[in-house]
Amino acid sequence: MTHGAKVEVICANKGCRVKFMARVADRKRGWGRFCSKSCKAAEQESRTHQHANHFERVDEDDYLGHPFESGYFGHGQE
């Protein structure tokens, strides 16, 4: 039995299209479609615009900080 059998795949990111080797087991799960995390992120952003939309929603006057940020903001003290 062969463990970690691989197959050649073309990256699903339309701007990349690089050939790479992906594990057969990953392909069966629906994984192994992108050559890198950055290609996956770029394709996902082009579909959802989630990252860009986040910054459109943030209003600087209402910014309470990151939940783990130290100091006055970010800890619920207002």
N, C-alpha and C positions, 0 to 999 in steps of 0.2 A: 504494500500500500504506500502511495506517495503522499507525504504530508506537505502541505503548503504548495500544491500545484498552482502554477501561474499561467495566465493567458495574456496575450498582447491586446491592449485596448487603446482606443483614441479618446482623449480627454473630452468630456461633454461640454466644456466651456467653449462657446462658439468663437471666442477670441484667441483660443490657445491651440486646440486640436493636436497636441503633442501625443505621440505614441508612448505608452508606458506599460509596465507589467503589473497586473493586479491578481490577487489570489482568487482562485475559482470559488472558494467558499464565500468570500466577500461578495463576489458578483451574484451568487445565488441569493444572498440576503438583500440585494439591491444596492450594495455599496460598491466601491471601487469604480466610480464613474468619473472621478476627477484625478488629475495627476498630483495635485497639491491642495492644501487647505486654502491657499489664497485663490486658486481657481474656483473652488467650491464657493467661497465667500463672494467672489465677483459675480458668479452666475446667480447666486441667491439674491444679491443686492439688485441685479438687473431685473429680476422677477418681482421682488416684493417692495423694494425701495424703503425697507424698514429702517436702515441706518440714517438715510437722508431725512425721512419723515420724523425721526426722533428729534433731530436738531431743529426742525421747523416748529415742533410743539413746545420746546423749551423756551420759556420766557425768562429773560435775565432778572426781572424784578421779582419773580416767584421762585427763584432758585434757592433750594434749601440745602444743597450740597449732597455729596455722595453719602450713603448710609454709614460707611466706615470712615468718613472724614473726621478728623479730630477738630476740636474747637467748638465754637458757639453753634455754627450751622451743622446740620447733619445729625443732630441728636434730639430733635424735637423741641428744643428750647427756642421759644420765639418771643 
